[in-house]
Amino acid sequence: MSTTTTPGNEPLLGDETTKLSIKLTDSTFQRHRGEPTQFLAGLVRTANPQFLEGVEVLVEPAITSVSADEVDALVVKATELDPAYIPVNFSSWFSAVLVAQGIALASPPATVFPDDDPDSSKEGYLNTAPQGIDSRYAWTKTGGDGVNGSIVDVEWDWLLDHPDLVAANIAPVEPPLEVADFDKSHGTAVLGEMFMVDNTIGGVGIVPKGRGRVSQIKRGRADGVLDAIFAAIKAMEFGEIMLIEVQVGATNGQGEGRWYPVEVYDQYYNSLRLATALGITVVEAGGNGGTDLDGPVSTNGAVARSILNRNHPDFRDSGAIVVGGSTSSVPHRRIAGGNGSATNYGNRIDVYSWFENIFTTAIDGDGYTRGFGGTSGASPIVTGAAAVMQSIAQANLGFNLTPLQVRRLIGISGTSTFDPAFDKLGTQPNLRGIIDGQYLNLPPDLYVRDVVGDDGSPRSGAVTYTSPDIIVRQAQAANPAAQFGAGSGTENSDTLSQPTRPGQTHFVYIRARNRGATAAQDAFTDVYWTRLSTILAPETWQRVGRATFSAAVPTGNVLTVSDVLRWQAPAEIVDPVFIAVAGSREDPAPLTPPPQGSSAVDLSRFFRQNNNVAGRNVQVAGSVEAKEEGTDVFKSAFIVQGAADTNTRFALKTRGQLPLGSKVLMRAPLDLTRALGIPLRPGAVAEGGNTADIPLNPLALTDVGEGVLAKDSSTECELVVEVPRGKLLEGGIYSLVVSQEVGGEEVGRATILFGKP
């Protein structure tokens, strides 16, 4: 390899950028094919150790304007036309950009042209800080136009065919009312702030290239707001943003009626908490009551509690970003006033933006208004900023930020109000500060693998709860890093855990990787345990403790092992399983456990879509017995779990991978067999007994039964497995999986392993 500093660039100093041209030799070119980016970045670091401490190395092919096939065709043509021409492998040339203390976000050709939108100059909230959030700067960065961002607005109604919105193709998440008898002005104004199309009329939205959808609050439903939130949750994925454009009435500690953010009511708090657990960023209007949210609040006549005061024991955190409002003039101030004419405030308010004088789309007049406001007007500005952050992260890092990352980052480098102690509104987002300030472009992304081969990306399909990174041992490891970490030879082993012993002390180790751009400082993993069960219901989680990492988890997907965490097994527990939730200073862990009452499908999504959450729902079969006829008998207890939210129709299935000649019975209570419609063979029920023995296929799939399990039901069953002696081979892995499905989607499983006795 040879490197050349491109003309006009000096060696890297401070925050400057150096560009290198790289020419690979033939042998090196062959070696780089597997992992070109990491391989070449490593070569650059080896060749330039004198100034690469703390420097990010970005590598790409030197030729990007013409495809590799087209380049090869030109070389062939030159060879044909000029016999003296010596062919060159242009694919061996690369360009490296060395950036100190930050990744230089690309500045592509402009994709947003606000100057030909005649009213763009009236959108002061798009301007540079301190006046606005500096959307105009974000538009100059890859992803800054919101092209990778997705927002669902939850409220009453909208004029989706407004001339400045129709090309945005905003669609409902489910069919709207056939007769729209709601006021469309509010929703139309909200959408305009975010999605006004970059055309030659009106203004430009904060994310004019973003994806917009709406979830309508429908009258005639028992709780239209809750239905609309859940319709949105069902349609959304990790990294998308939900905007709650609703406020609710409640009373303060003096019994006075006020407006509050929706999460003061339990059902809305629980639904928003579920959304953030699933990786959906929620932006919630803080309300226009002019109320100090640090004080107590009462709903439905209940005792007033300080549930919105972060400094009070009653505080509960939905994970949402709560928005307040300020004057449009600079310096920004909290607008004081009576109920309904002023913003709420308090330490629960995360960020603020304009409460007044907002230019956006309207349903009457000339189709625009210059007077939209309230926290209803401030919240779309913040939502647009969050969508920009997610879009830039996806474009430049390849992954979305978690809801807690967005909430923490969105206020960094923001604009304070004139009197922060009095105003209690947090800061107004400053996209330039977020983009340039080493925060958005350099987060760690800590993850614990769900399965061997997991690369930290949000997953689809079944959750197997077979994490290789949750390791439970009967004795403490002398050198955990050497035994379980990088270079140990056990990196991809998922059989490192040992059987647990009732009443004994066990030693827990968690392995994590970091696919982000900077080291994960102060990394940790919170560990929980529960009984072996097909569904790991949050109501049953019991905390083991926090496993810490003695050093930062480095970049580059280096498998890193935590310090030891001790767990004393209860005397009566035979088959525990474990859940790990990882986090760090810059990559917060999701709020855990997930909301109690989560559906089985949503709980499965929580594990799939949060890459820093993993489970090991695996046990080694115990209670080995020997029969005279040369058969070894294994027994293992497990729980068939109903959903926590409602009575749910499940299909129960098993899949065996056992030696030929094995026999398997599932011993289940008769109540379960009736609920699932399991046919029973003659003699399956002992005389006077209340359990049945159900034969299972030891080598393939068994459709055990399908039916409705009661909400919160928990039924203990037992597997009895007979294996011909000598058939469990040394080193072989034999298993039987019991799984539950909802509508054809697997939502949980219990895995029992069998080894040589």
C-alpha positions in Angstrom: 0.0 0.0 0.0 1.1 3.5 -0.7 -0.5 6.7 0.6 -0.3 10.2 -0.7 -1.6 13.4 1.0 -3.7 15.2 -1.6 -2.3 18.6 -2.8 -3.2 21.5 -0.5 -3.7 19.5 2.6 -1.4 19.5 5.6 -1.1 16.7 8.2 -4.1 16.5 10.5 -4.1 18.9 13.4 -6.9 19.7 15.8 -10.2 19.5 14.0 -8.8 19.7 10.4 -9.3 17.1 7.7 -6.6 15.3 5.7 -7.3 13.4 2.5 -5.2 10.5 1.4 -5.1 8.6 -1.9 -4.4 4.9 -1.4 -3.0 2.5 -4.0 -3.2 -1.2 -3.1 -0.7 -3.8 -4.3 -2.2 -6.8 -6.1 -1.9 -9.0 -3.0 -3.3 -6.4 -0.7 -6.1 -5.8 -3.1 -7.2 -9.4 -2.8 -7.0 -9.3 1.0 -9.3 -6.3 1.3 -12.3 -7.8 -0.5 -13.9 -9.3 2.7 -14.1 -6.2 4.8 -12.9 -3.4 2.6 -13.7 -0.4 4.8 -12.4 -1.9 8.1 -9.3 -3.5 6.3 -8.3 -0.3 4.6 -8.9 1.9 7.6 -6.6 -0.4 9.6 -3.9 -0.1 6.9 -4.1 3.7 7.1 -3.8 3.7 10.8 -0.8 1.3 10.6 0.9 3.6 8.0 0.2 6.9 9.8 0.5 6.2 13.6 2.0 9.6 14.3 -1.2 11.6 14.0 -4.1 9.1 14.1 -4.9 9.0 17.8 -8.6 9.8 18.2 -9.1 10.2 14.4 -11.9 8.7 12.3 -10.8 7.1 9.0 -13.4 7.1 6.2 -12.5 5.1 3.1 -14.3 4.9 -0.2 -13.3 4.0 -3.8 -11.4 6.8 -5.5 -13.7 6.6 -8.5 -17.4 6.9 -7.8 -18.8 8.8 -10.8 -18.3 5.8 -13.1 -19.1 2.2 -12.2 -16.3 -0.4 -11.8 -17.7 -2.3 -14.9 -17.6 0.9 -17.0 -14.0 1.6 -15.9 -13.1 -2.0 -16.9 -14.7 -1.5 -20.3 -12.7 1.7 -20.9 -9.5 -0.2 -20.0 -10.3 -3.0 -22.4 -11.1 -0.5 -25.1 -7.8 1.4 -24.5 -5.9 -1.9 -24.8 -7.5 -2.7 -28.1 -6.8 0.8 -29.5 -3.2 1.2 -28.2 -1.1 -2.0 -28.2 1.5 -0.1 -26.0 -1.0 0.6 -23.3 -0.5 -1.3 -20.1 -3.8 -2.0 -18.3 -4.2 -0.6 -14.8 -6.5 -1.9 -12.0 -8.3 1.3 -11.1 -10.3 -0.5 -8.5 -7.2 -0.7 -6.4 -7.3 3.1 -5.8 -9.1 4.4 -2.8 -9.7 7.7 -1.0 -9.3 8.1 2.7 -10.6 11.1 4.7 -9.0 11.5 8.2 -11.2 13.5 10.5 -10.2 14.5 14.1 -12.8 14.5 16.8 -15.7 14.1 14.5 -17.1 12.6 11.3 -17.4 15.2 8.6 -21.0 14.9 7.4 -21.2 15.0 3.6 -22.5 18.2 2.0 -24.2 17.0 -1.1 -25.7 19.1 -3.9 -28.6 21.1 -2.5 -31.9 19.2 -2.4 -34.0 22.0 -0.8 -34.4 25.4 -2.6 -36.4 27.6 -0.2 -35.7 30.8 -2.1 -38.3 30.1 -4.8 -40.9 29.4 -2.1 -42.2 32.9 -1.7 -43.2 32.7 2.0 -40.1 30.8 3.2 -38.7 34.1 4.7 -41.7 34.2 7.0 -40.7 30.9 8.7 -38.3 32.4 11.3 -38.3 29.1 13.2 -36.2 27.7 10.3 -33.5 30.3 10.8 -30.2 30.1 12.7 -30.0 30.0 16.5 -30.9 31.8 18.6 -34.0 32.6 16.6 -34.8 29.2 15.2 -33.6 25.6 14.9 -31.4 26.2 11.8 -33.2 23.8 9.4 -31.5 25.7 6.6 -28.1 24.5 7.7 -29.4 20.9 8.1 -30.6 20.9 4.5 -27.0 21.2 3.4 -26.1 17.8 5.0 -26.8 14.3 3.7 -30.2 13.3 5.2 -30.8 16.8 6.5 -33.9 17.2 4.4 -35.6 14.4 6.3 -35.5 11.9 3.5 -34.9 9.0 6.0 -37.2 10.4 8.6 -40.8 9.2 9.3 -43.5 10.9 11.4 -47.0 10.0 12.4 -49.2 12.8 13.6 -51.9 11.8 16.1 -54.9 14.2 16.3 -58.3 14.9 14.9 -58.3 15.8 11.2 -56.3 17.4 8.3 -56.6 18.8 4.8 -54.2 16.4 3.2 -54.9 17.7 -0.3 -53.8 21.3 0.6 -51.8 22.7 -2.4 -48.6 22.8 -0.4 -49.1 19.3 1.2 -50.7 17.2 -1.5 -47.3 16.3 -3.1 -46.0 15.1 0.3 -48.3 12.1 -0.1 -49.3 12.1 3.6 -51.4 9.0 4.3 -53.5 7.7 7.2 -52.2 4.6 9.1 -55.7 3.2 8.9 -58.9 4.3 7.0 -60.1 7.7 8.2 -63.7 8.5 8.9 -65.9 8.5 5.9 -67.5 11.8 7.0 -64.9 14.1 8.5 -66.8 16.3 10.9 -63.7 17.6 12.7 -62.0 20.9 12.4 -59.2 20.4 9.9 -57.4 23.7 10.6 -55.3 22.5 13.6 -54.0 19.4 11.9 -53.3 21.1 8.6 -51.2 23.8 10.4 -49.2 21.1 12.2 -48.4 19.2 9.0 -47.4 22.3 7.2 -44.6 23.1 9.7 -43.1 19.7 9.0 -44.0 18.8 5.4 -44.8 21.9 3.3 -43.5 20.8 -0.1 -40.4 22.5 -1.7 -42.3 24.0 -4.6 -42.9 27.5 -5.8 -45.8 28.4 -3.5 -46.0 29.1 0.2 -43.2 27.9 2.5 -41.0 24.9 3.1 -41.4 22.3 5.9 -38.6 21.3 8.2 -38.5 17.9 6.6 -39.8 18.5 3.1 -38.5 15.1 1.9 -39.7 13.1 5.0 -42.4 10.5 5.1 -45.6 11.7 6.8 -48.6 9.7 8.1 -51.5 10.5 10.3 -53.5 8.6 12.9 -57.0 10.0 13.4 -58.7 10.4 16.8 -62.2 9.1 15.9 -65.3 10.1 17.7 -67.7 7.3 18.6 -65.0 5.1 20.1 -64.8 4.6 23.8 -61.4 6.3 23.9 -60.5 7.7 20.5 -57.1 9.0 21.7 -56.0 5.7 22.9 -57.2 3.9 19.8 -55.3 6.4 17.6 -52.1 6.0 19.6 -52.3 2.2 19.2 -53.2 2.4 15.5 -50.0 4.4 15.1 -47.9 2.0 17.2 -49.0 -0.9 15.2 -48.0 0.8 11.9 -44.6 2.1 13.1 -41.1 0.8 13.4 -38.0 1.5 15.4 -36.6 5.0 14.7 -39.9 6.5 13.6 -41.4 9.5 15.4 -44.9 9.9 16.8 -46.3 13.4 17.5 -49.1 13.7 20.1 -51.1 16.8 19.3 -53.5 16.5 22.2 -53.8 17.9 25.7 -56.1 16.7 28.5 -57.9 18.2 31.4 -56.9 17.4 35.0 -56.8 19.2 38.3 -53.8 20.6 40.2 -53.1 20.2 43.9 -55.6 23.0 44.7 -58.4 21.3 42.8 -58.2 23.8 39.9 -58.9 22.5 36.4 -55.9 22.8 34.0 -54.6 21.5 30.7 -51.8 18.9 30.9 -49.8 16.6 28.5 -51.8 13.4 27.9 -49.5 11.2 29.9 -51.0 12.3 33.2 -53.7 9.7 32.5 -52.6 6.1 33.1 -53.8 4.7 29.8 -51.9 7.3 27.8 -48.8 7.0 29.9 -48.8 3.3 29.4 -49.3 3.6 25.6 -46.5 6.1 25.2 -44.3 4.0 27.4 -45.0 1.1 25.2 -44.1 3.1 22.1 -40.8 4.2 23.4 -40.0 0.7 24.5 -40.5 -0.4 20.9 -38.0 2.2 19.7 -40.6 4.8 18.6 -39.5 8.4 19.5 -42.6 10.2 21.0 -42.9 14.0 20.9 -45.7 15.2 23.2 -47.2 18.6 23.5 -46.7 19.9 27.0 -50.1 21.7 27.2 -51.2 25.2 27.3 -52.4 25.5 30.9 -49.7 27.9 32.1 -49.1 25.4 34.8 -45.9 24.4 36.7 -45.7 20.7 35.9 -43.4 20.2 38.9 -46.5 20.4 41.1 -49.1 17.6 41.9 -51.8 16.6 39.4 -55.0 14.6 39.8 -57.0 12.7 37.3 -60.5 11.3 37.7 -60.6 12.5 41.3 -57.6 10.4 42.4 -55.1 11.7 45.0 -52.8 14.4 43.4 -49.3 13.1 42.8 -46.2 14.8 41.3 -45.9 12.3 38.5 -44.4 15.0 36.1 -41.6 16.1 38.5 -38.3 14.4 37.8 -37.1 15.2 41.3 -40.1 13.6 43.1 -40.5 10.0 44.1 -43.8 9.9 42.3 -42.2 10.7 39.0 -42.8 8.2 36.1 -41.0 8.4 32.8 -42.8 7.5 29.6 -39.6 8.2 27.6 -41.4 10.8 25.5 -40.0 14.2 24.7 -42.3 16.8 26.2 -42.4 20.3 24.5 -43.0 23.7 25.9 -43.4 27.1 24.1 -41.7 30.5 24.1 -42.0 33.9 22.5 -40.9 34.0 18.9 -38.8 37.1 19.6 -35.2 36.8 20.8 -34.2 36.3 23.6 -36.9 33.7 24.0 -39.1 33.9 27.1 -41.8 31.8 28.6 -45.2 33.4 27.9 -47.0 33.8 31.2 -50.8 34.1 31.3 -54.1 32.4 32.2 -55.2 28.9 31.6 -55.0 28.1 27.9 -53.0 31.2 26.9 -49.6 30.2 28.1 -47.2 27.3 28.0 -46.9 24.7 30.8 -43.4 24.6 32.3 -41.3 22.5 34.7 -38.4 20.1 34.8 -40.4 17.5 32.7 -40.3 19.9 29.7 -37.3 18.7 27.7 -37.2 21.3 25.0 -39.2 24.3 23.7 -39.8 26.2 20.5 -42.1 29.0 19.2 -45.5 29.4 21.0 -46.7 32.2 18.7 -46.4 33.8 15.2 -45.8 30.5 13.3 -46.3 30.6 9.6 -47.8 27.5 8.2 -50.6 26.0 6.1 -54.3 26.8 6.7 -57.7 25.7 5.4 -59.1 29.2 4.7 -58.0 32.6 3.5 -55.0 32.3 1.1 -54.3 28.9 2.4 -51.8 30.0 5.1 -51.7 31.4 8.6 -49.2 33.6 10.3 -50.6 33.1 13.7 -50.5 29.4 14.6 -49.1 28.7 18.1 -49.4 27.1 21.5 -47.5 24.0 22.4 -49.4 22.5 19.4 -47.2 24.8 17.2 -44.0 24.3 19.1 -44.2 20.5 19.1 -44.1 20.1 15.2 -40.9 22.2 15.2 -39.3 19.8 17.7 -40.7 16.8 15.9 -39.1 18.1 12.6 -35.8 18.5 14.4 -36.0 14.9 15.7 -36.8 13.6 12.2 -33.7 15.5 10.9 -31.6 13.8 13.5 -32.9 10.3 12.7 -32.5 11.0 9.0 -28.9 12.2 9.3 -28.0 9.3 11.6 -29.4 6.8 9.2 -27.7 8.4 6.2 -24.3 8.8 7.9 -24.2 6.0 10.5 -26.4 3.4 9.0 -28.7 3.1 12.1 -31.4 5.0 13.9 -31.1 6.5 17.3 -33.1 5.2 20.3 -35.8 7.4 21.8 -33.7 8.2 24.8 -30.7 9.1 22.6 -32.9 11.5 20.7 -34.3 13.0 23.9 -30.8 13.5 25.3 -29.2 14.8 22.1 -32.0 17.1 20.9 -31.3 19.7 23.7 -27.5 19.6 23.5 -26.1 22.9 22.2 -29.6 24.3 22.2 -30.7 27.9 22.8 -31.6 28.7 26.4 -34.4 31.1 27.3 -33.7 34.5 28.8 -34.2 33.3 32.3 -33.8 29.5 32.4 -34.4 29.2 36.2 -37.7 31.1 35.9 -38.9 29.8 32.4 -38.2 26.1 33.1 -38.5 25.2 29.4 -35.2 23.5 28.6 -33.5 24.6 25.4 -34.7 25.1 21.8 -33.1 22.6 19.4 -30.1 23.9 17.4 -29.5 21.5 14.5 -26.2 23.1 13.6 -25.0 22.5 17.1 -26.2 18.9 17.1 -24.7 18.2 13.7 -21.4 19.9 14.2 -21.0 19.3 17.9 -19.7 15.7 17.8 -23.0 14.5 19.3 -25.2 13.2 16.5 -22.4 12.1 14.3 -20.4 10.2 16.9 -22.6 8.1 19.2 -21.7 4.6 20.3 -24.2 1.9 19.4 -23.9 -0.8 22.1 -25.6 -4.1 21.5 -26.0 -7.6 23.0 -26.6 -10.3 20.4 -29.9 -12.1 20.2 -28.3 -15.0 18.3 -24.9 -15.9 16.8 -24.5 -13.8 13.7 -26.5 -10.8 15.0 -24.9 -7.6 13.8 -27.0 -5.2 15.9 -29.5 -4.3 13.2 -33.2 -4.3 14.2 -34.5 -7.9 13.5 -37.5 -9.4 12.0 -38.9 -12.8 12.5 -39.0 -15.0 15.6 -37.2 -14.0 18.8 -35.3 -17.1 19.8 -34.0 -15.9 23.2 -30.8 -17.7 22.6 -28.3 -14.9 23.2 -24.7 -16.2 23.2 -23.7 -13.1 25.2 -25.5 -14.0 28.4 -23.2 -16.4 30.2 -24.1 -18.0 33.6 -21.4 -20.1 35.3 -21.2 -22.2 38.4 -17.7 -21.0 39.2 -16.1 -17.6 38.7 -13.9 -17.3 35.6 -10.2 -16.6 36.4 -9.8 -14.4 33.3 -13.2 -13.7 31.7 -11.8 -11.7 28.8 -9.5 -14.5 27.8 -12.1 -17.1 28.3 -15.1 -15.4 26.6 -13.9 -12.3 24.8 -12.2 -11.4 21.5 -9.6 -14.0 20.5 -10.9 -16.6 23.0 -12.2 -19.0 20.3 -15.6 -18.9 22.1 -16.8 -15.7 20.5 -19.6 -17.5 18.6 -20.4 -20.2 21.1 -23.9 -20.2 22.5 -23.3 -23.0 24.9 -21.0 -21.3 27.5 -23.7 -21.2 30.2 -23.9 -24.0 32.7 -26.9 -25.5 34.4 -28.1 -23.5 37.4 -28.3 -25.0 40.9 -31.0 -24.1 43.4 -29.8 -22.2 46.3 -26.2 -21.8 45.0 -24.2 -18.7 44.0 -23.7 -18.3 40.2 -21.5 -15.9 38.2 -23.0 -13.9 35.4 -21.0 -12.3 32.5 -22.4 -10.3 29.7 -20.7 -9.7 26.4 -21.3 -6.6 24.3 -20.2 -5.1 21.0 -20.2 -1.5 19.8 -20.9 -0.8 16.2 -21.0 3.0 16.7 -18.4 5.6 15.9 -17.0 6.2 19.4 -16.2 4.1 22.4 -19.1 3.5 24.8 -18.1 5.1 28.1 -19.5 3.9 31.5 -21.1 0.9 29.8 -23.3 -1.4 31.8 -25.9 -4.1 31.6 -28.9 -4.5 33.8 -29.7 -8.2 34.3 -33.0 -9.8 35.2 -34.2 -13.3 35.7 -37.5 -15.1 35.5 -38.9 -18.7 35.3 -38.4 -20.7 32.1 -41.4 -19.6 30.1 -42.7 -19.3 26.5 -43.3 -15.6 27.0 -41.0 -13.5 29.2 -43.8 -11.4 30.8 -42.4 -8.2 32.3 -44.5 -8.7 35.4 -42.3 -11.7 36.3 -38.9 -10.1 35.8 -36.8 -9.9 38.9 -33.6 -7.8 39.0 -30.3 -9.6 39.4 -28.2 -6.4 39.4 -26.0 -4.3 37.1 -23.0 -5.8 35.4 -20.5 -3.0 34.6 -17.6 -2.9 32.1 -14.3 -1.9 33.7 -13.2 -0.1 30.5 -15.0 1.6 27.6 -16.4 -0.8 25.0 -14.4 0.1 21.9 -15.6 0.7 18.4 -15.1 -1.9 15.7 -17.4 -4.6 17.1 -14.8 -5.9 19.5 -16.5 -8.5 21.7 -16.1 -7.1 25.3 -16.8 -9.0 28.5 -18.4 -7.3 31.6 -17.1 -7.6 35.1 -18.7 -10.5 37.1 -22.2 -10.2 38.5 -23.1 -12.6 41.3 -26.6 -14.2 41.5 -27.9 -16.3 44.4 -30.4 -18.7 43.0 -33.5 -19.2 45.2 -33.8 -22.6 46.7 -37.1 -23.4 45.0 -36.1 -22.3 41.5 -34.8 -24.9 39.1 -35.0 -23.4 35.6 -34.3 -19.6 35.6 -33.8 -17.6 32.4 -32.1 -14.3 32.0 -32.6 -10.9 30.3 -29.8 -8.4 29.6 -30.4 -4.6 28.9 -27.2 -2.7 28.0 -26.5 1.0 28.0 -23.8 3.6 28.3 -23.4 7.3 28.9 -24.0 8.3 25.2 -26.3 5.3 24.3 -28.9 5.1 27.1 -30.6 1.8 27.8 -34.3 1.7 27.0 -36.5 2.1 30.0 -37.0 -1.3 31.6 -38.7 -3.6 32.2 -41.0 -2.8 29.3 -44.5 -1.7 30.2 -46.5 -4.2 32.2 -49.6 -5.2 30.2 -47.7 -5.3 26.9 -49.2 -7.6 24.3 -47.3 -10.7 23.3 -46.6 -9.2 19.9 -45.3 -5.9 21.3 -43.1 -7.7 23.8 -41.6 -9.7 20.9 -41.0 -6.4 19.1 -39.3 -4.9 22.2 -36.7 -7.7 22.0 -36.3 -7.6 18.3 -36.0 -3.9 17.7 -33.9 -2.8 20.7 -30.4 -4.1 19.9 -29.2 -3.6 23.4 -31.9 -6.0 24.8 -31.4 -9.8 24.7 -32.7 -12.8 26.4 -31.5 -16.3 27.1 -34.6 -18.4 27.5 -32.5 -21.6 27.4 -32.1 -24.4 30.0 -30.2 -27.6 30.1 -32.6 -30.4 31.0 -32.1 -31.7 34.5 -33.3 -34.5 36.7 -31.6 -37.3 34.8 -32.8 -40.8 35.5 -31.5 -44.1 34.2 -33.8 -46.9 33.2 -32.8 -50.5 33.3 -33.7 -51.0 29.6 -30.9 -48.6 28.6 -32.8 -45.3 28.4 -31.9 -42.0 29.9 -34.8 -39.8 31.1 -34.7 -36.0 31.3 -37.3 -33.8 32.9 -37.7 -30.1 32.5 -40.4 -27.7 33.8 -41.6 -24.7 31.9 -44.5 -22.3 31.8 -47.0 -21.6 29.0 -47.8 -18.0 29.5 -50.9 -16.0 28.4 -50.7 -12.4 27.2 -50.6 -9.6 29.7 -53.0 -7.3 27.9 -56.0 -9.4 27.0 -57.3 -12.9 26.3 -55.3 -14.0 23.2 -55.5 -16.7 20.7 -52.2 -18.7 20.5 -51.0 -21.6 18.6 -48.6 -23.9 20.6 -46.0 -25.7 18.7 -42.9 -27.8 19.4 -39.9 -28.7 17.4 -37.5 -31.5 18.3 -33.9 -32.1 17.4 -33.3 -35.3 19.4 -31.6 -38.6 18.5 -33.4 -41.2 16.6 -35.4 -43.5 18.9 -36.2 -40.8 21.5 -39.6 -40.3 23.0 -41.1 -37.0 24.2 -44.2 -36.3 26.3 -45.5 -32.9 27.4 -47.3 -33.2 30.7 -49.9 -30.5 30.8 -52.9 -29.6 33.1 -56.3 -30.4 31.6 -57.4 -26.8 31.7 -54.6 -26.0 29.2 -55.4 -28.9 26.9 -59.1 -27.8 26.8 -58.1 -24.1 26.2 -55.9 -25.1 23.2 -58.2 -27.8 21.9 -55.4 -30.5 22.2 -56.7 -33.9 21.2 -55.9 -36.5 23.9 -55.1 -40.1 23.1 -56.6 -43.0 25.2 -54.8 -43.3 28.5 -53.4 -39.8 28.3 -55.0 -39.0 31.6 -54.4 -41.1 34.6 -57.4 -42.2 36.6 -58.5 -39.3 38.9 -55.7 -37.1 37.5 -55.8 -33.5 36.3 -52.9 -33.7 33.8 -52.5 -35.3 30.4 -49.5 -36.7 28.7 -49.2 -35.4 25.1 -46.8 -37.2 22.7 -44.5 -34.9 20.7 -42.4 -35.5 17.6 -38.8 -35.8 18.8 -37.4 -35.1 15.3 -39.6 -32.4 13.8 -42.5 -30.0 14.2 -45.6 -30.8 16.3 -48.7 -28.6 16.1 -49.8 -29.1 19.7 -53.0 -27.1 19.6 -54.5 -23.6 19.2 -57.0 -21.7 21.3 -57.5 -18.7 23.6 -55.4 -18.4 26.7 -56.7 -16.2 29.4 -55.1 -12.8 30.2 -52.2 -13.2 32.6 -52.6 -17.0 32.7 -49.6 -19.0 33.7 -49.6 -22.8 33.3 -46.8 -25.0 34.5 -46.0 -27.9 32.3 -43.3 -30.5 32.2 -41.3 -32.2 29.4 -40.4 -35.9 29.9 -37.8 -37.0 27.3 -36.4 -40.5 26.9 -33.2 -41.0 24.9 -31.6 -44.3 24.1 -28.4 -44.6 26.1 -25.3 -43.7 24.2 -27.2 -41.6 21.5 -26.3 -38.2 23.1 -22.9 -37.8 21.4 -20.0 -35.9 23.0 -20.1 -32.3 21.8 -23.5 -32.7 20.1 -26.3 -30.2 20.8 -29.8 -31.6 21.0 -32.9 -29.5 21.8 -36.6 -29.2 22.0 -38.3 -25.9 21.5 -41.8 -25.0 22.7 -43.1 -21.9 21.0 -46.3 -19.7 20.9 -47.6 -18.0 17.8 -50.2 -15.2 17.3 -51.6 -15.0 13.8 -48.7 -17.0 12.4 -46.0 -14.8 14.1 -43.9 -16.5 16.7 -43.9 -14.3 19.9 -42.1 -16.5 22.4 -40.4 -19.7 23.0 -38.7 -21.9 25.6 -35.7 -23.9 24.6 -34.5 -27.0 26.4 -31.0 -28.4 25.6 -30.0 -32.0 26.1 -26.4 -33.1 26.4 -24.5 -36.3 27.2 -25.4 -37.2 30.8 
